[in-house]
Amino acid sequence: MGLLTLGALGVVYGDIGTSPLYAFRETFEAHHLEVTQANVIGALSLVFWALIIIVSIKYLLYVLRADNKGEGGILALTSLVSPRRGTVIMGRLKWLVLLGLFGTALLYGDGVITPAISVLSAVEGLKVVQPGLSSYVLPIAVAILIGLFAVQKRGTHSVGKIFGPIMVTWFLVIGVMGFSKAIGTPEVLQAINPLFGARFLVSNGVAGFLSLGSIFLVVTGGEALYADLGHFGKKPIRLGWFVLALPCLLLNYFGQSALLIENPEAIESPFFLLGPEWARPFLVGLATCAAIIASQALISGAFSMTVQAVQLEYLPRLSVSHTSADAEGQVYVPLVNWMLMVGSISLVLAFQTSGGLAAAYGIAVTGTMGITTLLMAAFALKRWHWSPLKVLVVTLPLLLIDLAFFLANVAKIPEGGWFPIVVAAIIVTFMTTWSTGRRLLAERIHRGEISMEDFMRDLDPAVKRVAGTSVFLFRGEGAAPPALITNVKHNHVLHEQVILLSVRTSDRPYVPAEDRGSISPLGNGVCQVTLNYGFMEEPDVDAGLLSFAGEELGLQEGSLTYFLGRETVISAPLKGMATWREHLFAMQMRTAAGAARFFRLPPERVVEVGSQVEI
């Protein structure tokens, strides 16, 4: 439990743990609020209750209960409330899937913004240490980001061992900093009374309400608590939060408030000015390490989320590298990595300050959290069998809070909040186009299919049966795969043993060995084999087939020849998708990683058979 809690502190709380670098400053400076004692205590009250209600109650005590066989995250939750049948989304719940996909897409935007704002806000501490170093902030931030993304291909398993101790040090340091200042200003304890937060909002009018968009920055990273559920479990995540992360964060915010009551001019950088002058260089270094860790959590999360989306057939197959022989979930997706790097560096160069980036930050997280609240309502109705009244009583207050934070962030759209929305819209378009296109493609292929029984009965006697075993990957169980029909038609040969292999992805994250698959003999040396994998698993089909069916079918390692169909999509005036989406789907098909690599098939034993399909 101790090691898991340490790991959770290093990975799960990196993002939310670096919010003190910029959240309080942005609350006042971005909205031109006067730094008075009443305003400081009022803002602190909102910060206090945001951490309690959103993170402690909503995520730690409520959302974490909704796990999909131990896995969490918005895609896992989506699969729980709206199961799929093949590539078809169940009708009445289709809007829930679209919400889940949009929330997932927003997290990609978060994955671009978090490294940029975390690293930039940490390096900006150089301005406090030595104002003359201001011109070096951008080059150093860009260099750190390049280095961060460049080492991703090596995996996080080695550096992950030091993440926990560094974040423990970070939380203890910021907690001590805050306590040493707050102890001399007991009036900050008034912030525990929520009335001070209400007075802050009322007395500052529109500016006070819009400041919620910056106050929300204190809970960014809350979604990571749920997304990383499968890596650490509920107890370590909860223990790390309530024992260390929450107390230290609150102490630091109370300390920053005490500093601002004493010296309103410190609003330019309350975090770094909270520490003694001699320790500020050390703080800059420690903050940079914490920012890198916060970024790493989002980057790794984007890789895992991409693998889930591919397995659930919302994204095309992508090249995926496994970076650890021991930890199956540690993966590296090159395309996603370099896209995140280009996006993060572009944001740093475009906005140039963490204050500018803060405008783009909140909209992505508030959108995702609001969607999670709606999906949780559907989950409670469907899986926990709560009454509609109980769901309403629990959901409505949380949804109103999410909505208030979201509306406050809407004002940031012209200043940068448009960025995650545009990113999310593009990704959702890609996801829905791929999912719909795959369904239409399957319909076109299955429309002309014949059963394997009919195919074998009508087999030309001139076709020779040759020694060996051929494996045809095809989802139409019991039907003759197009690749098989084409191969027999042109080559006039058929192996003595033919395996029709269907690889299916379950709504569960992991499939136990006893549910791995099934074998159905079809006669004439032909059998149907189905292999089941969870959406968190990365299928090794060659090893899986040998392990599951090797003994029963007499398969030998290295003896199987895999036949794969490769379809070329042609846009046609048929009912289905808009023409531009058909062209987009055709492009996705061309750029998707080959099935051989995705299913980890030995390339020297793979034969691809091409065909053209109109959609």
FENGIJO-V981606 format. One record per residue. RES is the residue in three letters. PHI is phi in whole degrees, -180 to 180 (none if undefined). Layout:
res=RES phi=PHI
res=RES phi=PHI
This chain:
res=MET phi=none
res=GLY phi=-62
res=LEU phi=-68
res=LEU phi=-65
res=THR phi=-65
res=LEU phi=-62
res=GLY phi=-64
res=ALA phi=-63
res=LEU phi=-63
res=GLY phi=-78
res=VAL phi=-109
res=VAL phi=-69
res=TYR phi=-101
res=GLY phi=-63
res=ASP phi=-69
res=ILE phi=-67
res=GLY phi=-73
res=THR phi=-98
res=SER phi=-60
res=PRO phi=-59
res=LEU phi=-64
res=TYR phi=-139
res=ALA phi=-62
res=PHE phi=-67
res=ARG phi=-60
res=GLU phi=-68
res=THR phi=-58
res=PHE phi=-94
res=GLU phi=-69
res=ALA phi=-68
res=HIS phi=-119
res=HIS phi=55
res=LEU phi=-87
res=GLU phi=-74
res=VAL phi=-86
res=THR phi=-108
res=GLN phi=-61
res=ALA phi=-63
res=ASN phi=-68
res=VAL phi=-64
res=ILE phi=-67
res=GLY phi=-64
res=ALA phi=-65
res=LEU phi=-63
res=SER phi=-63
res=LEU phi=-65
res=VAL phi=-62
res=PHE phi=-58
res=TRP phi=-76
res=ALA phi=-65
res=LEU phi=-66
res=ILE phi=-72
res=ILE phi=-76
res=ILE phi=-75
res=VAL phi=-84
res=SER phi=-68
res=ILE phi=-86
res=LYS phi=-65
res=TYR phi=-83
res=LEU phi=-70
res=LEU phi=-101
res=TYR phi=-113
res=VAL phi=-66
res=LEU phi=-62
res=ARG phi=-74
res=ALA phi=-94
res=ASP phi=-106
res=ASN phi=-99
res=LYS phi=54
res=GLY phi=94
res=GLU phi=-101
res=GLY phi=-126
res=GLY phi=108
res=ILE phi=-67
res=LEU phi=-70
res=ALA phi=-63
res=LEU phi=-67
res=THR phi=-61
res=SER phi=-68
res=LEU phi=-75
res=VAL phi=-88
res=SER phi=-142
res=PRO phi=-64
res=ARG phi=-109
res=ARG phi=-121
res=GLY phi=68
res=THR phi=-108
res=VAL phi=-104
res=ILE phi=-83
res=MET phi=-64
res=GLY phi=-45
res=ARG phi=-67
res=LEU phi=-98
res=LYS phi=-60
res=TRP phi=-65
res=LEU phi=-67
res=VAL phi=-65
res=LEU phi=-62
res=LEU phi=-62
res=GLY phi=-62
res=LEU phi=-66
res=PHE phi=-67
res=GLY phi=-63
res=THR phi=-61
res=ALA phi=-63
res=LEU phi=-63
res=LEU phi=-66
res=TYR phi=-64
res=GLY phi=-62
res=ASP phi=-62
res=GLY phi=-66
res=VAL phi=-81
res=ILE phi=-76
res=THR phi=-57
res=PRO phi=-60
res=ALA phi=-66
res=ILE phi=-73
res=SER phi=-67
res=VAL phi=-67
res=LEU phi=-64
res=SER phi=-66
res=ALA phi=-71
res=VAL phi=-68
res=GLU phi=-63
res=GLY phi=-61
res=LEU phi=-60
res=LYS phi=-64
res=VAL phi=-76
res=VAL phi=-66
res=GLN phi=-152
res=PRO phi=-53
res=GLY phi=-69
res=LEU phi=-89
res=SER phi=-56
res=SER phi=-69
res=TYR phi=-94
res=VAL phi=-61
res=LEU phi=-63
res=PRO phi=-60
res=ILE phi=-67
res=ALA phi=-62
res=VAL phi=-64
res=ALA phi=-63
res=ILE phi=-64
res=LEU phi=-64
res=ILE phi=-61
res=GLY phi=-64
res=LEU phi=-62
res=PHE phi=-76
res=ALA phi=-67
res=VAL phi=-90
res=GLN phi=-61
res=LYS phi=-66
res=ARG phi=-83
res=GLY phi=89
res=THR phi=-102
res=HIS phi=-67
res=SER phi=-81
res=VAL phi=-74
res=GLY phi=-61
res=LYS phi=-66
res=ILE phi=-99
res=PHE phi=-61
res=GLY phi=-58
res=PRO phi=-58
res=ILE phi=-65
res=MET phi=-71
res=VAL phi=-62
res=THR phi=-60
res=TRP phi=-59
res=PHE phi=-64
res=LEU phi=-65
res=VAL phi=-65
res=ILE phi=-69
res=GLY phi=-67
res=VAL phi=-64
res=MET phi=-57
res=GLY phi=-67
res=PHE phi=-63
res=SER phi=-63
res=LYS phi=-91
res=ALA phi=-70
res=ILE phi=-62
res=GLY phi=-93
res=THR phi=-132
res=PRO phi=-63
res=GLU phi=-64
res=VAL phi=-66
res=LEU phi=-66
res=GLN phi=-61
res=ALA phi=-63
res=ILE phi=-65
res=ASN phi=-78
res=PRO phi=-64
res=LEU phi=-62
res=PHE phi=-67
res=GLY phi=-66
res=ALA phi=-64
res=ARG phi=-63
res=PHE phi=-59
res=LEU phi=-66
res=VAL phi=-70
res=SER phi=-69
res=ASN phi=-99
res=GLY phi=59
res=VAL phi=-61
res=ALA phi=-62
res=GLY phi=-65
res=PHE phi=-65
res=LEU phi=-65
res=SER phi=-65
res=LEU phi=-59
res=GLY phi=-62
res=SER phi=-89
res=ILE phi=-61
res=PHE phi=-61
res=LEU phi=-60
res=VAL phi=-71
res=VAL phi=-111
res=THR phi=-62
res=GLY phi=103
res=GLY phi=-62
res=GLU phi=-65
res=ALA phi=-65
res=LEU phi=-58
res=TYR phi=-80
res=ALA phi=-63
res=ASP phi=-95
res=LEU phi=-56
res=GLY phi=-68
res=HIS phi=-78
res=PHE phi=-125
res=GLY phi=92
res=LYS phi=-68
res=LYS phi=-62
res=PRO phi=-62
res=ILE phi=-65
res=ARG phi=-67
res=LEU phi=-63
res=GLY phi=-61
res=TRP phi=-72
res=PHE phi=-74
res=VAL phi=-86
res=LEU phi=-126
res=ALA phi=-62
res=LEU phi=-62
res=PRO phi=-58
res=CYS phi=-71
res=LEU phi=-63
res=LEU phi=-62
res=LEU phi=-59
res=ASN phi=-68
res=TYR phi=-66
res=PHE phi=-65
res=GLY phi=-66
res=GLN phi=-61
res=SER phi=-64
res=ALA phi=-61
res=LEU phi=-62
res=LEU phi=-71
res=ILE phi=-66
res=GLU phi=-77
res=ASN phi=-141
res=PRO phi=-57
res=GLU phi=-66
res=ALA phi=-71
res=ILE phi=-63
res=GLU phi=-63
res=SER phi=-163
res=PRO phi=-62
res=PHE phi=-66
res=PHE phi=-72
res=LEU phi=-74
res=LEU phi=-68
res=GLY phi=-86
res=PRO phi=-65
res=GLU phi=-59
res=TRP phi=-67
res=ALA phi=-95
res=ARG phi=-65
res=PRO phi=-59
res=PHE phi=-63
res=LEU phi=-63
res=VAL phi=-62
res=GLY phi=-64
res=LEU phi=-67
res=ALA phi=-64
res=THR phi=-65
res=CYS phi=-62
res=ALA phi=-64
res=ALA phi=-66
res=ILE phi=-64
res=ILE phi=-65
res=ALA phi=-60
res=SER phi=-66
res=GLN phi=-60
res=ALA phi=-61
res=LEU phi=-72
res=ILE phi=-66
res=SER phi=-60
res=GLY phi=-63
res=ALA phi=-65
res=PHE phi=-63
res=SER phi=-63
res=MET phi=-64
res=THR phi=-66
res=VAL phi=-61
res=GLN phi=-61
res=ALA phi=-64
res=VAL phi=-67
res=GLN phi=-63
res=LEU phi=-86
res=GLU phi=64
res=TYR phi=-101
res=LEU phi=-136
res=PRO phi=-64
res=ARG phi=-62
res=LEU phi=-120
res=SER phi=-69
res=VAL phi=-127
res=SER phi=-110
res=HIS phi=-95
res=THR phi=-97
res=SER phi=-145
res=ALA phi=-76
res=ASP phi=-97
res=ALA phi=-104
res=GLU phi=-64
res=GLY phi=-79
res=GLN phi=-86
res=VAL phi=-129
res=TYR phi=-133
res=VAL phi=-114
res=PRO phi=-53
res=LEU phi=-60
res=VAL phi=-64
res=ASN phi=-59
res=TRP phi=-73
res=MET phi=-67
res=LEU phi=-63
res=MET phi=-64
res=VAL phi=-61
res=GLY phi=-64
res=SER phi=-65
res=ILE phi=-66
res=SER phi=-62
res=LEU phi=-65
res=VAL phi=-60
res=LEU phi=-71
res=ALA phi=-78
res=PHE phi=-92
res=GLN phi=69
res=THR phi=-135
res=SER phi=-67
res=GLY phi=-63
res=GLY phi=-65
res=LEU phi=-70
res=ALA phi=-60
res=ALA phi=-65
res=ALA phi=-88
res=TYR phi=-82
res=GLY phi=-65
res=ILE phi=-62
res=ALA phi=-67
res=VAL phi=-73
res=THR phi=-65
res=GLY phi=-62
res=THR phi=-65
res=MET phi=-66
res=GLY phi=-64
res=ILE phi=-65
res=THR phi=-60
res=THR phi=-62
res=LEU phi=-66
res=LEU phi=-65
res=MET phi=-65
res=ALA phi=-63
res=ALA phi=-65
res=PHE phi=-65
res=ALA phi=-63
res=LEU phi=-67
res=LYS phi=-84
res=ARG phi=-98
res=TRP phi=-92
res=HIS phi=58
res=TRP phi=-70
res=SER phi=-73
res=PRO phi=-55
res=LEU phi=-65
res=LYS phi=-64
res=VAL phi=-61
res=LEU phi=-65
res=VAL phi=-62
res=VAL phi=-80
res=THR phi=-78
res=LEU phi=-58
res=PRO phi=-60
res=LEU phi=-65
res=LEU phi=-68
res=LEU phi=-64
res=ILE phi=-65
res=ASP phi=-58
res=LEU phi=-66
res=ALA phi=-61
res=PHE phi=-65
res=PHE phi=-65
res=LEU phi=-63
res=ALA phi=-65
res=ASN phi=-82
res=VAL phi=-59
res=ALA phi=-64
res=LYS phi=-84
res=ILE phi=-56
res=PRO phi=-65
res=GLU phi=-90
res=GLY phi=147
res=GLY phi=-65
res=TRP phi=-66
res=PHE phi=-61
res=PRO phi=-65
res=ILE phi=-67
res=VAL phi=-63
res=VAL phi=-59
res=ALA phi=-63
res=ALA phi=-63
res=ILE phi=-65
res=ILE phi=-67
res=VAL phi=-63
res=THR phi=-61
res=PHE phi=-63
res=MET phi=-65
res=THR phi=-69
res=THR phi=-65
res=TRP phi=-66
res=SER phi=-63
res=THR phi=-68
res=GLY phi=-62
res=ARG phi=-64
res=ARG phi=-65
res=LEU phi=-64
res=LEU phi=-62
res=ALA phi=-63
res=GLU phi=-63
res=ARG phi=-65
res=ILE phi=-68
res=HIS phi=-71
res=ARG phi=-61
res=GLY phi=-104
res=GLU phi=-78
res=ILE phi=-124
res=SER phi=-71
res=MET phi=-65
res=GLU phi=-63
res=ASP phi=-66
res=PHE phi=-62
res=MET phi=-69
res=ARG phi=-66
res=ASP phi=-94
res=LEU phi=-63
res=ASP phi=-62
res=PRO phi=-59
res=ALA phi=-73
res=VAL phi=-71
res=LYS phi=-89
res=ARG phi=-94
res=VAL phi=-106
res=ALA phi=-66
res=GLY phi=115
res=THR phi=-125
res=SER phi=-109
res=VAL phi=-121
res=PHE phi=-110
res=LEU phi=-81
res=PHE phi=-162
res=ARG phi=-86
res=GLY phi=-77
res=GLU phi=-61
res=GLY phi=86
res=ALA phi=-101
res=ALA phi=-80
res=PRO phi=-62
res=PRO phi=-54
res=ALA phi=-63
res=LEU phi=-67
res=ILE phi=-61
res=THR phi=-65
res=ASN phi=-64
res=VAL phi=-66
res=LYS phi=-62
res=HIS phi=-95
res=ASN phi=-103
res=HIS phi=58
res=VAL phi=-136
res=LEU phi=-147
res=HIS phi=-68
res=GLU phi=-61
res=GLN phi=-119
res=VAL phi=-122
res=ILE phi=-113
res=LEU phi=-93
res=LEU phi=-107
res=SER phi=-112
res=VAL phi=-105
res=ARG phi=-119
res=THR phi=-104
res=SER phi=-85
res=ASP phi=-72
res=ARG phi=-85
res=PRO phi=-69
res=TYR phi=-136
res=VAL phi=-108
res=PRO phi=-66
res=ALA phi=-58
res=GLU phi=-70
res=ASP phi=-109
res=ARG phi=-62
res=GLY phi=180
res=SER phi=-148
res=ILE phi=-129
res=SER phi=-130
res=PRO phi=-66
res=LEU phi=-111
res=GLY phi=88
res=ASN phi=59
res=GLY phi=78
res=VAL phi=-113
res=CYS phi=-142
res=GLN phi=-101
res=VAL phi=-121
res=THR phi=-117
res=LEU phi=-113
res=ASN phi=-109
res=TYR phi=-132
res=GLY phi=-79
res=PHE phi=-73
res=MET phi=-97
res=GLU phi=-91
res=GLU phi=-111
res=PRO phi=-69
res=ASP phi=-109
res=VAL phi=-66
res=ASP phi=-62
res=ALA phi=-67
res=GLY phi=-65
res=LEU phi=-68
res=LEU phi=-65
res=SER phi=-68
res=PHE phi=-82
res=ALA phi=-119
res=GLY phi=-58
res=GLU phi=-70
res=GLU phi=-69
res=LEU phi=-101
res=GLY phi=67
res=LEU phi=-85
res=GLN phi=-114
res=GLU phi=-60
res=GLY phi=84
res=SER phi=-102
res=LEU phi=-92
res=THR phi=-112
res=TYR phi=-100
res=PHE phi=-110
res=LEU phi=-119
res=GLY phi=-87
res=ARG phi=-123
res=GLU phi=-92
res=THR phi=-103
res=VAL phi=-87
res=ILE phi=-121
res=SER phi=-69
res=ALA phi=-141
res=PRO phi=-74
res=LEU phi=-109
res=LYS phi=-67
res=GLY phi=169
res=MET phi=-115
res=ALA phi=-62
res=THR phi=-58
res=TRP phi=-66
res=ARG phi=-74
res=GLU phi=-63
res=HIS phi=-66
res=LEU phi=-64
res=PHE phi=-64
res=ALA phi=-61
res=MET phi=-65
res=GLN phi=-61
res=MET phi=-62
res=ARG phi=-69
res=THR phi=-93
res=ALA phi=-65
res=ALA phi=-63
res=GLY phi=-62
res=ALA phi=-60
res=ALA phi=-61
res=ARG phi=-74
res=PHE phi=-62
res=PHE phi=-89
res=ARG phi=58
res=LEU phi=-86
res=PRO phi=-65
res=PRO phi=-59
res=GLU phi=-74
res=ARG phi=-123
res=VAL phi=-120
res=VAL phi=-121
res=GLU phi=-103
res=VAL phi=-120
res=GLY phi=-91
res=SER phi=-156
res=GLN phi=-108
res=VAL phi=-131
res=GLU phi=-91
res=ILE phi=-128
